[in-house]
Amino acid sequence: MKICIVDMPSYTYAKKSCKLLKARGFPCEIKRSDKGCGYSVAVKTSCREAAAVLNSFSVPYKRAADTEAENDHKL
């Protein structure tokens, strides 16, 4: 299953992103980033779809990368 990991600039934007994505039917959760002290949003969809939602609401993000589901993502 595809999971999109979106690196966010802050917890506030991670929370806003998760709320927007959930309202549009995309299961997601906020995670501590593996790359430092930031936050990421794990979304059960392709990054193209997740990025389209975030871009349409002008929500900034650092990068988005598709990955296969792992055990730690319970989406």
Secondary structure, 3 states (H helix, E strand, C coil): CEEEEEEECCHHHHHHHHHHHHHCCCCEEEEECCCCCCEEEEECCCHHHHHHHHHHCCCCCCEEEEEECCCCCCC
